[in-house]
Every structure is written in structure tokens, then in C-alpha cells.
Amino acid sequence: MSEIKVLEGGATQLFINAGGETDGDPLWAARYLVTKPEAILATHLDFLRAGSNIIRTVTYQATIDGFVKYLGITKEESLEIIRKAVDYAKEAVKIYTKEIENNKNVTNQKPLIAGSCGPYGASLHDGSEYTAMETIPCAYEAEAIIDLLKEFPDARAWLSFSCKDGKSLADGSNFQETAVRCYKNAAPGQILAIGTNCIAPKYVTSLFQGINRDKSDDFIPLVVYPNSGEKYTESEGWNKEGDAPTLHEFIDEWLNLGVRYIGGCCRTCATDVKLIRAKVDQRFKH
């Protein structure tokens, strides 16, 4: 059993299953919790069948205020929708577990659920094993999250930052200094990993390089789920930048740097997860 956990891919797989995209929608993929829940269930299953050890709830943009404002529903109804997001993930795990029953060749025998955390992460507690604190743009916010988590000693989470290049967070703070400080200041065992998401793959190595050098006694597990390497603009949408390398080209390199949780973000789908799963399994094949 490898200690590397394969995460799922991005919302692209959901858009494929739902038959459309939600770029520019203030609720983004969370709208499908109301309009196309069957597509959410199908997407969770796609990622599980591709080899994900951990699937994330479709709640990154799910907030009570957002649902009230853009769907015209009550606060109570909004909270129930967020709870349902966990139920869809749990149902997918149940279906998948039944599918692979007695199949010893499958490496993700006991998949887990991570609650993708927007401002209402507490609503995800019932049924999700982990909390994914995602796309954190600044050091101050990360430090506040670390302090808040201490109020919930049973919670287990990873912190994933929004970085603008191979050195800095979106707010300009140094990534490595912030990551190490947050990990050391967290309650023991509460932070599963620290890393980055929705970043071009070409920046990841320089972000992570050196964090675990000569640190066998205080190893920091890293998490990464980059985008496809394409760049998004409101005017043109997603476009590939020249010969930008894909995430698959870096997997072994990242694992050597201490990555223990790896998946994909925007513009990645189940086929990408399948390739990641194959790479990880090959690495630990006996």
C-alpha cells in the first residue's frame, strides 16, 4: 500500500457530465448541486473509477449567502444543499465500494471524502473525513485557519495555497516560509499536508524544492493539484500557452520532493487522474 494518496481532478469532468460550463457563474460548479445533482454523482464515480483515493465535495463556491442571493432560496434550504453535497459523495463511495467488492487488484479500496472548504466548511463535517482548505491567497488567512482548526481538535485538513509563480502566494508572501510556519504552528497531526492548487505545473517544483531537504525528522507532507497549464482570461477563456508542460511530466519529480497527495484542478478530468494513478502504482510496484 503506497502512502501516496491520489486526489480527483477538476470541475472539467463535471462540466462534461452536465453538458456545459459555468465559468463566470457566481456559484460556479456549486449550481449543479441544485440543477444537476446526477452529474455530480456521476463525476465522483468517474474519479473513483479512475483511481482516486480521496474525492472532494462540490462545495468550493457553495455558500449560504450565495444560494440565497442567486437561487432565491432560504438559508435553511441553502444549508441543506451543502449537506447534500456530502451525501452525493458518500453515495458515490458506497456505489463504488460495491462495484469493486472482492477485486483485490484495485488500489483505492477504501476511498475517503474531503469537504472542499469555502466559508461554510463547518456544514461539511457530517460525513467528510477530511477538510480541504483550498486556494488560500494570503499568509494571514492561512494563519487564521490554523488557529481556527485548533478549536476543532478532531478535524484533519490540508492547506492548499493560491500561488502566482514559483515562489510567492497570490498576495506576494513567500510560499515556503508561510507553508513551514503554518505546519509547525498547527496542532500535532491536524494538518495532513500543505501545498498548492490551481497553478500551472511548471511552477510547482520551484515552490516545493528544498522544503524537505535534510528533514527526515521533521518531514512536511505536500499536496498538489495543479491545473492543466492553460491560462484563463475572461475575454478568451482557457488557452494553452505554447508548449507548456502538463502535470504528468512532473509526477515522479514531485513525489521525490515530498508530495503525498496529488491530483488535478481546473481543466483536468478523469483521464488525468487515471494517468496519475498509473504513475503512483508503478512507482510502488513490487
C-alpha positions, 0 to 999 in steps of 0.5 A, spaced: 500 500 500 503 506 497 502 512 502 501 516 496 494 518 496 491 520 489 486 526 489 480 527 483 481 532 478 477 538 476 470 541 475 472 539 467 469 532 468 463 535 471 462 540 466 462 534 461 457 530 465 452 536 465 453 538 458 456 545 459 460 550 463 459 555 468 465 559 468 463 566 470 457 563 474 457 566 481 456 559 484 460 556 479 460 548 479 456 549 486 449 550 481 449 543 479 448 541 486 441 544 485 440 543 477 444 537 476 445 533 482 446 526 477 452 529 474 455 530 480 454 523 482 456 521 476 463 525 476 465 522 483 464 515 480 468 517 474 474 519 479 473 513 483 473 509 477 479 512 475 483 511 481 482 516 486 483 515 493 480 521 496 474 525 492 472 532 494 465 535 495 462 540 490 462 545 495 468 550 493 463 556 491 457 553 495 455 558 500 449 560 504 449 567 502 450 565 495 444 560 494 440 565 497 442 571 493 442 567 486 437 561 487 432 565 491 432 560 496 432 560 504 438 559 508 435 553 511 434 550 504 441 553 502 444 549 508 441 543 506 444 543 499 451 543 502 449 537 506 447 534 500 453 535 497 456 530 502 451 525 501 452 525 493 459 523 495 458 518 500 453 515 495 458 515 490 463 511 495 458 506 497 456 505 489 463 504 488 465 500 494 460 495 491 462 495 484 469 493 486 467 488 492 472 482 492 477 485 486 483 485 490 487 488 484 484 495 485 488 500 489 483 505 492 479 500 496 477 504 501 476 511 498 475 517 503 471 524 502 474 531 503 469 537 504 472 542 499 472 548 504 469 555 502 466 559 508 461 554 510 466 548 511 463 547 518 456 544 514 461 539 511 463 535 517 457 530 517 460 525 513 467 528 510 473 525 513 477 530 511 477 538 510 480 541 504 482 548 505 483 550 498 486 556 494 488 560 500 491 567 497 494 570 503 499 568 509 494 571 514 488 567 512 492 561 512 494 563 519 487 564 521 485 557 519 490 554 523 488 557 529 481 556 527 482 548 526 485 548 533 478 549 536 476 543 532 481 538 535 478 532 531 478 535 524 484 533 519 485 538 513 490 540 508 492 547 506 492 548 499 495 555 497 493 560 491 500 561 488 502 566 482 509 563 480 514 559 483 515 562 489 510 567 492 502 566 494 497 570 490 498 576 495 506 576 494 508 572 501 513 567 500 510 560 499 515 556 503 516 560 509 508 561 510 507 553 508 513 551 514 510 556 519 503 554 518 505 546 519 509 547 525 504 552 528 498 547 527 496 542 532 500 535 532 497 531 526 491 536 524 494 538 518 495 532 513 499 536 508 500 543 505 501 545 498 498 548 492 492 548 487 490 551 481 497 553 478 500 551 472 505 545 473 511 548 471 511 552 477 510 547 482 517 544 483 520 551 484 515 552 490 516 545 493 524 544 492 528 544 498 522 544 503 524 537 505 531 537 504 535 534 510 528 533 514 527 526 515 525 528 522 521 533 521 518 531 514 512 536 511 507 532 507 505 536 500 499 536 496 498 538 489 493 539 484 495 543 479 491 545 473 492 543 466 497 549 464 492 553 460 491 560 462 484 563 463 482 570 461 475 572 461 475 575 454 478 568 451 477 563 456 482 557 457 488 557 452 494 553 452 500 557 452 505 554 447 508 548 449 507 548 456 508 542 460 502 538 463 502 535 470 504 528 468 511 530 466 512 532 473 509 526 477 515 522 479 519 529 480 514 531 485 513 525 489 521 525 490 520 532 493 515 530 498 508 530 495 503 525 498 497 527 495 496 529 488 491 530 483 488 535 478 484 542 478 481 546 473 481 543 466 483 536 468 478 530 468 478 523 469 483 521 464 488 525 468 487 522 474 487 515 471 494 517 468 496 519 475 494 513 478 498 509 473 504 513 475 503 512 483 502 504 482 508 503 478 512 507 482 510 502 488 510 496 484 513 490 487 
